[in-house]
Amino acid sequence: MKKIGFTTTIPVEFVLAGGNIPVDLNNVFVCNSNPNQLIDEAQNDGLPRNCCSWIKGLYSVAVKEKAVDEIISVTNGDCSNTHALTELYSANNIIVHPFAYPYEEKDPYSALKQQMINLGKALNVTLDMVYDYSKITDKVRDKLKIVDKMTVDGYVTGFENHLYLVSSTDFNSDLDKFSKDVDYLIETASKRNIDNKYVRVGCIGVPTINPAMYDFIESKNCKIVFNEVQRQFSIPSRNPDYIMRYIEYTYPYGVMDRINDIKEQIKIRKIDGIIHYVQSFCYRQIQDILIKKHLGVPVLTIEGDSPGDIDGRTKIRIDSFIEMLEIKKKKGIL
């Protein structure tokens, strides 16, 4: 049994069906007792300061901490820096299996299917084995849909929603325990009083490196009812065709696919405003232009760099944004 790490969400059933342990390197990094030390170690090895902290963390977790035996590196559909990161892994004698989501392919279904077949060969797993294993993980993913619905209804906090959905990339490396943890959350949260705060906010963009922002936002007259990318990481599609689920998964593809998904969720969840989190030095910051143009609700863009609390200036901007939403809502403008 090997620990198979990966750099972003992949079809995790390929790892599980082969009897191996999935490890999302992002989760290992951000949950480390001292993630900033991992960043320092990467910089000491030569990674530039003006490089995304997630990339530095992914490097140190694998190379310095030796947290995994092999790595599935997503070379298309995530960060362009992953290409160089993959080279660093290989140079440090780590076995790397490349995986690429199809982008601007004439036949994306066939392209993705071939990527899955190649991944299966590398891990000694067939598509049939993956399909069969997905029947097990689907039961857990269905529970996460309940958690997401309970977030909309006010029982589950924005941070809990973030934590459990983002952890579904690797099921915290223990599917059975993760499933029981989700059961416990559903049971305990269902006994809470509904949180009927006035303003309903959605969080979009890459999962924040500063999770403390959730408690700060919800300490106001504000309820977070949507985590866009985290929800996508949980693979919300229940298409009977396993490959199609990862075609319908919006994160690796163009921003307009994401925007259409967000607009739909804004209507369903009755969202008053959006907080768009962007990571320092990430190309996805540029997509903020299109996001603000197309969403049709107020958008506040905040930027994070390293793990820790959000800074004072960002807190003031969030305060002002929520106050503005309250005023607009009372006037019936939203």
matplotlib code that plots the C-alpha trace (Angstrom):
import matplotlib.pyplot as plt

x = [0.0, 1.5, 0.7, -0.1, 0.0, -1.5, -1.3, -5.0, -8.2, -7.9, -10.3, -9.4, -11.1, -8.0, -5.9, -8.5, -9.3, -5.7, -5.6, -3.5, -3.8, -4.8, -3.0, -3.9, -0.6, -2.5, -4.4, -1.2, 0.5, -2.2, -2.9, 0.8, 1.5, 3.9, 3.1, 5.1, 8.2, 7.5, 7.4, 10.7, 12.3, 11.2, 12.6, 15.9, 16.0, 15.7, 12.0, 11.4, 9.6, 7.2, 5.9, 2.6, 2.8, 0.8, 3.5, 6.1, 4.1, 3.5, 7.3, 8.2, 5.6, 6.8, 10.6, 11.3, 8.7, 8.6, 4.9, 4.2, 5.7, 4.5, 2.7, 0.0, 0.9, -1.8, 0.0, -3.1, -6.1, -4.5, -1.5, 1.1, 3.8, 3.0, 5.1, 8.3, 7.2, 6.9, 10.5, 11.6, 9.8, 11.5, 14.9, 14.4, 13.8, 10.0, 8.0, 5.6, 2.5, 1.3, -2.4, -4.0, -7.5, -8.5, -8.6, -9.7, -9.7, -11.9, -13.0, -12.6, -14.4, -11.9, -9.0, -10.0, -10.8, -7.3, -5.8, -7.7, -6.6, -3.0, -3.3, -4.9, -2.0, 0.4, -1.4, -2.4, -6.1, -8.8, -11.7, -14.0, -12.4, -12.8, -16.4, -17.1, -15.2, -17.2, -20.3, -18.6, -17.4, -20.7, -22.3, -19.9, -20.3, -24.1, -23.6, -21.5, -24.5, -26.5, -23.8, -24.0, -27.8, -27.6, -25.2, -27.8, -30.4, -28.3, -27.4, -23.8, -21.2, -19.3, -16.1, -17.5, -18.7, -15.3, -13.5, -15.5, -15.9, -12.2, -11.2, -13.2, -10.3, -8.6, -11.2, -8.5, -6.7, -9.2, -12.6, -14.3, -13.3, -14.2, -17.6, -18.2, -17.0, -19.5, -22.3, -21.4, -21.5, -24.9, -26.3, -25.0, -25.7, -29.3, -29.9, -28.8, -31.0, -31.1, -28.7, -30.9, -28.4, -29.5, -26.9, -26.2, -22.7, -20.9, -17.2, -15.6, -12.1, -9.3, -9.8, -8.3, -4.9, -6.4, -9.4, -9.7, -11.6, -14.7, -15.1, -14.5, -17.1, -19.7, -19.1, -21.0, -24.7, -23.7, -24.0, -21.7, -24.0, -21.7, -18.1, -17.7, -14.4, -14.7, -18.1, -16.6, -13.8, -16.5, -17.6, -21.2, -22.1, -23.9, -23.7, -23.8, -20.8, -17.8, -15.8, -18.5, -18.4, -14.9, -16.0, -18.8, -16.3, -15.7, -12.4, -9.9, -11.5, -12.4, -13.6, -17.0, -17.9, -17.2, -19.2, -22.2, -22.1, -21.7, -24.6, -26.9, -25.9, -26.5, -30.1, -30.6, -29.0, -30.4, -26.9, -26.6, -22.9, -19.8, -16.3, -13.8, -10.6, -7.5, -4.0, -1.0, 1.0, -1.8, -2.8, -6.4, -6.4, -6.8, -10.1, -11.6, -12.3, -14.7, -16.2, -17.1, -18.5, -20.8, -22.1, -24.7, -24.2, -21.7, -18.2, -15.4, -12.0, -9.6, -6.0, -4.1, -0.4, 0.8, -1.1, -2.4, -5.0, -6.3, -4.8, -6.4, -7.0, -8.8, -11.0, -11.9, -12.8, -14.9, -16.7, -17.5, -18.7, -21.1, -22.4, -23.0, -24.9, -27.0, -27.9, -28.7, -30.8, -32.8, -33.5, -34.5, -31.7, -30.4]
y = [0.0, 3.3, 6.9, 8.5, 12.3, 14.8, 18.5, 19.2, 17.3, 14.2, 11.2, 9.8, 6.5, 5.5, 5.7, 4.0, 1.2, 0.2, -0.2, 2.9, 5.9, 9.2, 12.3, 15.8, 17.6, 20.9, 19.7, 18.3, 21.7, 24.0, 21.6, 21.5, 22.8, 25.3, 25.8, 29.0, 27.0, 24.8, 28.0, 29.1, 25.7, 25.9, 29.4, 28.2, 25.6, 28.3, 28.7, 32.4, 34.6, 35.9, 32.3, 31.1, 29.9, 26.8, 25.8, 26.2, 24.2, 21.4, 21.3, 21.0, 18.5, 16.1, 16.8, 17.9, 16.1, 13.1, 12.7, 10.5, 7.7, 8.8, 11.8, 12.4, 15.8, 17.7, 19.4, 21.0, 22.3, 23.8, 26.0, 26.5, 26.4, 22.7, 21.9, 23.2, 21.6, 18.3, 18.6, 19.3, 16.2, 14.1, 15.6, 14.5, 10.9, 11.0, 8.9, 11.3, 10.3, 13.2, 13.8, 16.6, 17.8, 18.6, 22.3, 23.5, 19.9, 19.1, 16.0, 16.6, 13.3, 11.1, 13.2, 12.8, 9.1, 8.6, 10.4, 8.2, 5.1, 6.2, 6.9, 3.5, 1.8, 3.7, 2.6, -0.9, 0.0, -0.5, 1.8, -1.0, -1.1, 2.6, 2.5, -0.1, 1.8, 5.0, 3.2, 3.3, 6.9, 8.1, 7.3, 9.7, 12.3, 12.1, 12.9, 15.9, 17.1, 17.0, 19.1, 21.6, 21.8, 22.3, 25.1, 26.8, 26.2, 27.7, 24.7, 24.2, 27.1, 28.4, 27.1, 23.6, 23.6, 24.6, 22.1, 19.0, 19.8, 20.6, 17.5, 15.3, 15.5, 12.7, 12.0, 12.8, 9.7, 7.5, 7.1, 5.2, 7.6, 10.6, 9.1, 8.7, 12.3, 13.6, 11.6, 13.2, 16.7, 16.1, 14.7, 17.4, 20.3, 19.1, 19.8, 23.4, 26.4, 27.8, 30.7, 33.3, 36.1, 38.9, 38.9, 35.8, 35.6, 33.2, 32.6, 31.8, 31.3, 28.9, 27.7, 30.3, 29.9, 31.9, 29.9, 32.3, 34.6, 32.4, 33.1, 36.8, 37.0, 35.1, 37.1, 39.8, 39.8, 37.6, 33.9, 32.1, 29.8, 28.9, 27.7, 27.5, 25.6, 23.5, 22.3, 21.4, 19.5, 17.3, 16.4, 17.4, 15.7, 12.4, 11.6, 7.8, 8.2, 8.5, 10.3, 12.9, 13.8, 15.2, 16.9, 18.6, 19.5, 23.2, 24.1, 22.8, 24.5, 28.0, 30.7, 31.0, 27.4, 28.5, 31.7, 29.9, 27.5, 30.4, 32.4, 29.3, 28.9, 32.6, 32.1, 28.8, 30.0, 33.6, 35.1, 38.9, 39.3, 37.4, 37.4, 36.4, 35.1, 35.2, 33.9, 36.1, 35.5, 33.3, 33.8, 33.3, 36.8, 38.1, 36.2, 38.6, 41.0, 38.6, 37.5, 41.0, 41.7, 38.7, 37.7, 40.5, 40.8, 42.9, 41.3, 42.0, 40.6, 39.9, 38.5, 36.1, 35.1, 33.0, 31.0, 32.8, 35.4, 37.9, 41.3, 44.4, 46.1, 43.1, 43.0, 46.6, 45.9, 42.9, 45.0, 47.7, 45.2, 43.5, 46.9, 47.9, 44.7, 45.3, 48.8, 47.7, 44.8, 47.0, 49.5, 46.6, 47.2, 43.6]
z = [0.0, -1.1, -0.2, -3.5, -3.3, -5.8, -6.5, -7.0, -7.3, -9.4, -9.9, -6.5, -7.1, -9.2, -6.0, -3.8, -6.3, -6.4, -2.6, -2.1, 0.3, -1.4, 0.0, -1.2, -0.7, -0.3, 2.7, 4.3, 3.8, 5.1, 8.1, 9.1, 12.6, 11.0, 7.3, 7.1, 7.9, 4.9, 2.8, 4.2, 3.5, -0.1, -0.5, 1.1, -1.6, -4.2, -5.0, -5.7, -3.2, -5.8, -6.3, -5.0, -1.4, -2.3, -4.8, -2.1, 0.3, -2.2, -2.8, 0.9, 1.8, -0.8, -0.9, 2.6, 4.7, 2.3, 3.0, 0.0, -2.0, -5.5, -6.9, -9.5, -10.9, -12.7, -15.5, -17.2, -15.5, -12.4, -11.9, -14.7, -12.1, -11.7, -14.7, -13.0, -9.7, -11.5, -12.7, -9.1, -7.9, -10.5, -9.8, -6.1, -7.2, -6.6, -9.0, -10.8, -12.8, -15.0, -15.4, -17.6, -17.9, -21.5, -22.4, -25.8, -27.1, -30.1, -28.3, -24.5, -23.6, -25.5, -24.3, -20.7, -21.1, -22.5, -19.5, -17.1, -19.0, -18.8, -15.1, -14.6, -16.3, -14.1, -10.9, -12.2, -12.1, -14.8, -15.6, -14.5, -11.1, -10.8, -11.8, -9.2, -6.5, -7.3, -6.0, -2.6, -2.7, -4.1, -0.8, 0.9, -1.8, -1.3, 2.4, 1.4, -0.7, 2.5, 4.3, 1.5, 1.6, 5.4, 4.8, 2.6, 5.2, 8.0, 10.1, 8.9, 9.1, 6.1, 7.6, 8.2, 4.7, 3.4, 5.6, 4.7, 1.0, 0.5, 2.4, 0.0, -2.4, -0.5, 2.2, 4.7, 3.6, 5.4, 3.6, 6.4, 9.1, 6.9, 6.2, 10.0, 10.6, 8.0, 9.7, 13.0, 11.5, 9.9, 13.2, 15.4, 13.0, 12.5, 16.2, 16.0, 15.7, 12.2, 11.6, 10.0, 9.5, 7.3, 4.5, 2.4, 0.9, -1.4, -1.4, -4.8, -6.1, -5.0, -1.4, 0.9, 2.5, 5.4, 6.7, 9.7, 7.3, 7.7, 11.4, 10.8, 8.1, 10.0, 13.1, 11.3, 10.3, 7.5, 6.5, 4.1, 2.0, -0.9, -1.4, -5.1, -5.7, -2.6, -3.8, -7.2, -5.4, -3.9, -7.5, -7.3, -10.6, -10.4, -14.1, -14.5, -16.8, -14.5, -17.2, -17.7, -14.1, -14.6, -17.8, -15.8, -13.0, -13.7, -11.9, -14.5, -17.5, -18.7, -16.4, -18.2, -17.2, -13.6, -14.0, -15.3, -12.4, -9.9, -11.5, -11.1, -7.4, -6.8, -7.8, -5.9, -2.7, -2.8, -2.5, -1.9, -2.6, -3.5, -1.9, -4.5, -2.9, -5.0, -4.2, -4.5, -7.7, -9.2, -12.8, -11.8, -10.4, -14.0, -14.3, -11.6, -14.5, -16.1, -12.8, -11.9, -15.4, -15.5, -12.1, -11.6, -7.8, -5.8, -5.7, -3.2, -4.2, -1.4, -1.7, 0.5, 0.4, 3.4, 6.0, 9.0, 9.9, 7.4, 7.8, 9.3, 5.9, 4.6, 7.7, 7.1, 3.5, 4.4, 7.1, 4.6, 2.0, 4.3, 5.6, 2.0, 1.3, 4.4, 3.2, -0.3, 0.9, 3.2, 0.4, -1.9, -4.3, -4.2]

ax = plt.figure().add_subplot(projection="3d")
ax.plot(x, y, z, "-o")
ax.set_aspect("equal")
plt.show()
